[in-house]
Amino acid sequence: MSGRFGNYGGQFVAETLVGPLEELWDTYLAARQDPTFEAELDNLLATFVGRPTPLTRLRRLGADHGVTIWLKREDLTHTGAHKINNAIGQALLAHRLGKRRIIAETGAGQHGVAVAAACAYLGLDATIYMGRVDAARQEPNLQRMKLLGAEVRLVDLGTATLKDAVNEAIRDWITHPDDTHYLLGSVVGPHPFPSIVRDFQSVIGREAREQFLAVAGQLPDAVIACVGGGSNSIGVFSGFLDNDVRLVGVQAAGDGSGRLGHHAAPLLYGEPGVLQGMRTYLLQDDDGQVLLTHSIAPGLDYPGAGPEHSHLKDSGRVEYLTASDDEALAAFQLLARAEGIVPALESSHAVAAALRLAPTFPRGSQLLVNLSGRGDKDLTSAIAAIGQRREHSGGTA
């Protein structure tokens, strides 16, 4: 039960959590062999989540270069992002474990909303940890979580963002391992979370593969997705790993300077180390202390990445790039104005990378972007940031 992806992953946890993690893995393996569990999960994905999500062919973006860009529309799921796929799956697991109390972390708020919705539907109690900085810039999601009946605990420690919310959730779980399930939201943390979350998100890749073959008669030339912890990207990449398809993960370049504390791109600038129960690439100093990060997208503002991403980086199977705050904001506006779709700021990083890469592909190429979430949650902060940039540029931004 090593839970390794090459040199990454593992289970670096307090002894208190070894038993609950083993129980979770054993229960998960049994559940995936149980037709009743699979049937219930499939039914909820269809009737509660709203799957399958469609592919949308963009009419304008990419056309100047003779390239067709498609979006996998995870923004059209119930609660507005891919996070609900994993939340509903793990909530069903919690039922099998006999644990009625659910704790979770959230950065952009989409995982928190998904957990709150899944718990409300299945009759579970939800406690969500969220950094105060993220709560301030994601006020609509904060209110949605509360409306759905979740208790939201704001975290003021550290940078008061996603990393710190994860730390507080882990502390809670260490204190209450017997009656509490930690519904971790990304492919991070100790084994078995990276494997379980990947498996629940692999529905994205399975659907996208079948849909693309149906509408285009071929597989895409490239699949592009944003990477914070990395669950949406692992989910969509899983459908194409065994094929000759270029896979591109996009991390947050922040202000674009490359300076420490001004980006959130550990797969580009980090080194292997141990963070929150896993060995992975992370942003750290010479003493192994985790460094500050920055991204305009709260869901990408994280100093590590899933251990499977670290393995895919080292193997060369996935190419990792960055997009800056400014590029993401430009893509946010362009997709809305040109195609009538408002993306999450996290997803806007993937859109920005697709637009940058489009001219480098031969004419006739087909690119697939995983649109991991919708932008309702980001309207206030994005519009404020766009206004600030316009003022600084003399009204031309």
C-alpha positions as CSV (number, residue, x, y, z in Angstrom):
1,M,0.0,0.0,0.0
2,S,2.8,2.4,-0.9
3,G,0.7,4.7,-3.1
4,R,3.7,5.7,-5.1
5,F,3.9,7.4,-8.5
6,G,7.5,6.7,-9.4
7,N,9.5,8.6,-6.7
8,Y,6.5,10.6,-5.5
9,G,3.4,10.1,-3.3
10,G,3.6,7.9,-0.2
11,Q,2.1,8.3,3.2
12,F,3.9,10.8,5.5
13,V,1.4,11.1,8.3
14,A,0.9,11.0,12.1
15,E,0.4,7.5,13.5
16,T,-3.1,8.5,14.4
17,L,-4.1,8.6,10.7
18,V,-2.5,5.4,9.5
19,G,-5.5,3.3,10.6
20,P,-8.1,5.6,9.0
21,L,-6.2,5.8,5.8
22,E,-5.9,2.0,5.6
23,E,-9.6,1.7,6.3
24,L,-10.4,4.2,3.6
25,W,-8.3,2.4,1.0
26,D,-9.8,-1.0,1.9
27,T,-13.3,0.4,1.8
28,Y,-12.7,2.1,-1.5
29,L,-11.3,-1.0,-3.2
30,A,-14.3,-3.0,-2.0
31,A,-16.7,-0.4,-3.1
32,R,-15.3,-0.3,-6.7
33,Q,-15.9,-4.0,-6.9
34,D,-19.5,-3.7,-5.7
35,P,-22.0,-3.3,-8.5
36,T,-24.5,-1.6,-6.1
37,F,-22.0,1.2,-5.3
38,E,-21.1,1.7,-8.9
39,A,-24.8,1.9,-9.9
40,E,-25.5,4.4,-7.2
41,L,-22.5,6.5,-8.2
42,D,-23.5,6.4,-11.9
43,N,-27.1,7.4,-11.0
44,L,-26.0,10.4,-8.9
45,L,-23.5,11.5,-11.6
46,A,-26.4,11.5,-14.1
47,T,-29.3,12.8,-11.9
48,F,-27.6,15.0,-9.4
49,V,-24.3,16.2,-11.0
50,G,-25.7,16.4,-14.6
51,R,-23.3,14.2,-16.5
52,P,-22.3,13.7,-19.2
53,T,-21.1,17.3,-19.7
54,P,-20.9,18.3,-23.3
55,L,-18.1,19.3,-25.6
56,T,-18.4,22.8,-27.1
57,R,-16.6,23.8,-30.3
58,L,-15.4,27.4,-30.2
59,R,-16.4,29.4,-33.3
60,R,-13.9,32.2,-33.2
61,L,-11.0,31.5,-30.9
62,G,-8.2,29.7,-32.8
63,A,-9.9,30.2,-36.2
64,D,-7.4,32.8,-37.3
65,H,-4.7,30.1,-37.1
66,G,-6.7,27.3,-38.7
67,V,-7.0,25.5,-35.4
68,T,-10.2,24.2,-33.8
69,I,-10.5,24.6,-30.0
70,W,-13.0,22.5,-28.0
71,L,-14.0,22.9,-24.4
72,K,-15.0,20.0,-22.1
73,R,-17.7,21.8,-20.1
74,E,-17.2,20.9,-16.5
75,D,-18.5,24.4,-15.7
76,L,-22.0,23.0,-16.6
77,T,-22.0,20.5,-13.7
78,H,-24.2,21.0,-10.7
79,T,-22.3,23.5,-8.4
80,G,-20.4,24.8,-11.4
81,A,-17.1,22.8,-11.4
82,H,-15.5,19.4,-11.7
83,K,-15.2,19.2,-7.9
84,I,-18.6,17.7,-7.5
85,N,-17.5,14.4,-9.3
86,N,-15.1,13.6,-6.4
87,A,-17.3,15.1,-3.7
88,I,-20.3,12.8,-4.5
89,G,-18.0,9.8,-4.8
90,Q,-16.3,10.3,-1.5
91,A,-19.6,11.2,0.3
92,L,-20.9,7.8,-0.8
93,L,-17.7,6.2,0.6
94,A,-18.3,8.0,3.9
95,H,-21.7,6.3,4.1
96,R,-20.0,2.9,3.7
97,L,-17.4,3.9,6.4
98,G,-20.3,4.8,8.7
99,K,-18.9,8.3,9.2
100,R,-21.5,11.1,9.3
101,R,-19.2,14.0,9.9
102,I,-17.4,15.3,6.8
103,I,-14.5,17.9,6.8
104,A,-13.0,19.5,3.8
105,E,-10.7,22.3,2.6
106,T,-11.4,24.8,-0.1
107,G,-9.5,27.6,-1.9
108,A,-11.6,28.9,-4.8
109,G,-14.7,27.7,-2.9
110,Q,-15.9,25.2,-5.6
111,H,-14.8,22.1,-3.6
112,G,-16.4,23.5,-0.5
113,V,-19.7,24.2,-2.4
114,A,-19.5,20.7,-3.9
115,V,-19.0,19.1,-0.5
116,A,-21.7,21.1,1.1
117,A,-24.2,20.1,-1.7
118,A,-23.2,16.4,-1.6
119,C,-23.6,16.4,2.2
120,A,-26.9,18.1,2.1
121,Y,-28.2,15.7,-0.5
122,L,-26.9,12.6,1.4
123,G,-27.7,13.8,4.9
124,L,-24.2,14.3,6.2
125,D,-22.7,17.0,8.4
126,A,-20.2,19.3,6.6
127,T,-17.4,21.4,8.1
128,I,-15.4,23.4,5.5
129,Y,-12.0,25.1,6.2
130,M,-11.3,28.1,4.1
131,G,-8.5,30.7,4.3
132,R,-9.8,34.2,5.2
133,V,-8.0,35.7,2.1
134,D,-9.8,33.2,-0.2
135,A,-13.1,33.8,1.6
136,A,-12.8,37.5,1.0
137,R,-12.3,37.1,-2.8
138,Q,-14.8,34.2,-3.1
139,E,-17.7,35.7,-1.1
140,P,-20.4,34.2,-3.3
141,N,-19.1,30.6,-2.7
142,L,-18.8,31.4,1.0
143,Q,-22.5,32.2,1.1
144,R,-23.4,29.2,-1.0
145,M,-21.7,26.9,1.5
146,K,-23.5,28.4,4.4
147,L,-26.9,28.3,2.5
148,L,-26.3,24.5,1.9
149,G,-25.9,24.0,5.6
150,A,-22.2,23.7,6.0
151,E,-20.2,25.1,8.9
152,V,-17.4,27.3,7.4
153,R,-14.3,27.8,9.6
154,L,-12.1,30.6,8.4
155,V,-8.3,30.2,8.7
156,D,-6.1,33.1,9.6
157,L,-2.8,31.2,9.9
158,G,0.0,31.5,7.3
159,T,-1.1,33.1,4.1
160,A,-4.7,32.3,4.9
161,T,-5.1,30.5,1.6
162,L,-5.5,26.9,0.4
163,K,-2.4,25.4,2.0
164,D,-3.4,26.7,5.4
165,A,-7.0,25.4,5.0
166,V,-5.6,22.0,4.2
167,N,-3.4,22.1,7.3
168,E,-6.3,23.0,9.5
169,A,-8.5,20.2,8.0
170,I,-5.7,17.7,8.7
171,R,-5.4,18.9,12.3
172,D,-9.1,18.4,12.7
173,W,-8.9,14.9,11.3
174,I,-6.1,13.9,13.6
175,T,-8.2,14.9,16.5
176,H,-11.4,13.1,15.3
177,P,-10.3,10.1,13.2
178,D,-13.0,7.7,14.4
179,D,-16.2,9.6,13.4
180,T,-14.9,12.0,10.7
181,H,-14.0,11.5,7.0
182,Y,-11.7,14.0,5.4
183,L,-13.1,14.6,2.0
184,L,-9.9,15.9,0.3
185,G,-10.6,17.8,-2.8
186,S,-7.6,17.3,-5.1
187,V,-5.1,14.6,-6.1
188,V,-2.8,15.6,-3.2
189,G,-2.1,14.4,0.3
190,P,-1.2,11.0,1.6
191,H,-2.1,7.7,-0.1
192,P,-4.8,6.8,-0.9
193,F,-6.2,10.3,-1.7
194,P,-4.3,10.9,-4.9
195,S,-5.6,7.6,-6.3
196,I,-9.1,7.9,-5.1
197,V,-9.6,11.5,-6.3
198,R,-8.0,10.7,-9.7
199,D,-10.4,7.7,-10.1
200,F,-13.5,9.8,-9.3
201,Q,-12.3,12.5,-11.7
202,S,-11.4,10.1,-14.5
203,V,-15.0,10.3,-15.7
204,I,-14.0,13.6,-17.4
205,G,-11.4,11.8,-19.5
206,R,-13.6,8.9,-20.4
207,E,-16.4,11.1,-21.5
208,A,-14.1,13.5,-23.4
209,R,-12.4,10.6,-25.3
210,E,-15.7,9.1,-26.4
211,Q,-17.3,12.4,-27.3
212,F,-14.3,13.6,-29.3
213,L,-14.2,10.4,-31.3
214,A,-17.9,10.8,-32.0
215,V,-17.8,14.4,-33.1
216,A,-14.4,14.7,-34.7
217,G,-13.7,11.1,-35.8
218,Q,-10.3,11.3,-34.1
219,L,-8.5,12.0,-30.8
220,P,-7.5,15.6,-30.2
221,D,-4.0,16.7,-31.1
222,A,-3.6,18.2,-27.6
223,V,-5.4,18.3,-24.3
224,I,-4.8,21.3,-22.1
225,A,-5.9,21.8,-18.4
226,C,-4.9,24.1,-15.5
227,V,-3.0,22.5,-12.6
228,G,-3.2,23.6,-9.0
229,G,-3.4,20.5,-6.9
230,G,-4.3,18.9,-10.2
231,S,-7.5,17.0,-10.1
232,N,-9.3,18.3,-13.1
233,S,-6.1,17.9,-15.2
234,I,-5.4,14.3,-14.0
235,G,-9.1,13.6,-14.7
236,V,-9.0,14.7,-18.3
237,F,-5.5,13.5,-19.0
238,S,-6.4,9.9,-17.8
239,G,-8.5,9.4,-20.9
240,F,-5.5,10.0,-23.2
241,L,-2.3,8.9,-21.4
242,D,-1.9,5.8,-23.5
243,N,-2.3,7.6,-26.8
244,D,-0.2,9.9,-29.0
245,V,-1.9,13.0,-27.7
246,R,0.1,16.0,-26.4
247,L,-0.9,16.7,-22.8
248,V,-0.3,20.2,-21.4
249,G,-0.7,21.2,-17.7
250,V,-0.8,25.0,-17.0
251,Q,0.3,26.4,-13.7
252,A,0.0,29.9,-12.3
253,A,2.8,32.3,-13.2
254,G,1.3,35.0,-11.0
255,D,2.7,38.4,-11.9
256,G,4.9,36.8,-14.5
257,S,8.2,37.8,-13.0
258,G,9.3,34.3,-11.9
259,R,10.2,35.7,-8.5
260,L,9.6,33.5,-5.4
261,G,6.4,34.4,-3.7
262,H,5.0,35.9,-6.9
263,H,3.8,32.7,-8.6
264,A,2.4,29.2,-7.9
265,A,4.3,27.0,-10.3
266,P,6.1,24.3,-8.3
267,L,6.3,21.9,-11.3
268,L,8.3,24.6,-13.1
269,Y,10.3,26.2,-10.2
270,G,10.0,23.7,-7.3
271,E,12.1,20.8,-6.0
272,P,11.0,17.5,-4.6
273,G,10.1,17.5,-0.9
274,V,7.4,16.4,1.6
275,L,4.2,18.4,2.0
276,Q,0.9,17.5,3.7
277,G,1.6,13.7,3.7
278,M,3.1,13.3,0.2
279,R,6.4,13.6,-1.6
280,T,6.0,15.9,-4.6
281,Y,7.4,19.0,-6.3
282,L,7.0,22.0,-4.0
283,L,8.1,25.5,-3.6
284,Q,10.6,25.5,-0.7
285,D,13.7,27.3,0.5
286,D,17.1,25.7,1.2
287,D,15.9,24.6,4.6
288,G,12.8,22.9,3.3
289,Q,10.4,25.6,4.5
290,V,7.4,26.1,2.2
291,L,7.5,29.4,0.4
292,L,4.7,31.9,-0.2
293,T,2.7,31.7,-3.5
294,H,0.6,34.0,-5.5
295,S,-2.1,33.6,-8.2
296,I,-5.2,35.6,-9.0
297,A,-7.0,32.2,-9.1
298,P,-7.4,30.9,-5.6
299,G,-7.7,27.3,-6.7
300,L,-4.2,27.5,-8.2
301,D,-2.6,29.3,-5.2
302,Y,-0.9,26.2,-3.8
303,P,2.8,25.5,-3.2
304,G,2.7,21.8,-4.3
305,A,1.1,19.6,-6.9
306,G,-0.3,16.1,-6.9
307,P,2.4,13.4,-6.8
308,E,1.2,11.9,-10.1
309,H,1.8,15.2,-11.8
310,S,5.4,15.1,-10.4
311,H,5.9,11.7,-11.9
312,L,4.3,12.7,-15.2
313,K,6.7,15.7,-15.3
314,D,9.8,13.6,-14.7
315,S,8.7,11.0,-17.2
316,G,8.1,13.7,-19.8
317,R,4.6,12.4,-20.6
318,V,3.0,15.7,-19.7
319,E,4.4,19.2,-20.6
320,Y,3.9,21.8,-17.9
321,L,3.7,25.5,-18.8
322,T,2.6,28.7,-17.0
323,A,0.1,31.5,-17.7
324,S,0.3,34.8,-15.8
325,D,-2.5,36.7,-14.0
326,D,-2.7,39.1,-16.9
327,E,-2.9,36.3,-19.5
328,A,-5.6,34.6,-17.5
329,L,-7.6,37.9,-17.2
330,A,-7.3,38.5,-20.9
331,A,-8.6,35.0,-21.7
332,F,-11.4,35.4,-19.1
333,Q,-12.6,38.5,-21.1
334,L,-12.0,37.1,-24.5
335,L,-13.8,33.8,-24.0
336,A,-16.8,35.7,-22.6
337,R,-17.0,38.3,-25.4
338,A,-16.1,36.0,-28.3
339,E,-17.9,32.8,-27.3
340,G,-20.5,33.7,-24.6
341,I,-18.8,31.6,-21.9
342,V,-17.5,33.0,-18.6
343,P,-14.7,30.7,-17.3
344,A,-13.3,30.4,-13.8
345,L,-10.0,32.2,-13.4
346,E,-8.4,28.8,-12.8
347,S,-9.7,27.6,-16.2
348,S,-8.8,30.9,-17.8
349,H,-5.1,29.9,-17.4
350,A,-5.7,26.8,-19.6
351,V,-7.6,28.9,-22.1
352,A,-4.7,31.4,-22.2
353,A,-2.2,28.6,-22.8
354,A,-4.4,27.2,-25.6
355,L,-4.5,30.6,-27.3
356,R,-0.7,31.0,-27.0
357,L,-0.1,27.5,-28.4
358,A,-2.6,27.6,-31.2
359,P,-0.3,29.3,-33.7
360,T,2.4,26.6,-33.1
361,F,0.1,23.8,-34.3
362,P,-0.4,22.9,-38.0
363,R,-3.6,24.2,-39.6
364,G,-6.4,21.7,-39.1
365,S,-5.2,20.7,-35.6
366,Q,-7.8,20.1,-32.8
367,L,-7.2,21.2,-29.3
368,L,-9.2,20.2,-26.2
369,V,-9.3,22.5,-23.2
370,N,-10.8,21.2,-19.9
371,L,-13.0,24.1,-18.7
372,S,-12.9,23.1,-15.1
373,G,-15.3,25.6,-13.7
374,R,-17.5,28.7,-14.4
375,G,-16.6,32.2,-13.5
376,D,-19.6,33.4,-11.4
377,K,-17.5,33.1,-8.3
378,D,-14.7,35.3,-9.8
379,L,-16.7,38.2,-11.2
380,T,-16.1,40.6,-8.3
381,S,-12.3,40.0,-8.1
382,A,-11.8,39.7,-11.8
383,I,-13.6,42.9,-12.7
384,A,-11.8,44.7,-9.9
385,A,-8.4,43.4,-11.3
386,I,-9.3,44.4,-14.8
387,G,-10.3,47.9,-13.7
388,Q,-7.0,48.3,-11.8
389,R,-5.0,47.3,-14.9
390,R,-7.0,49.6,-17.0
391,E,-6.2,52.5,-14.7
392,H,-2.5,51.7,-14.6
393,S,-2.3,51.5,-18.4
394,G,-4.1,54.8,-18.9
395,G,-7.4,53.3,-19.9
396,T,-6.2,51.1,-22.7
397,A,-6.3,47.7,-20.9
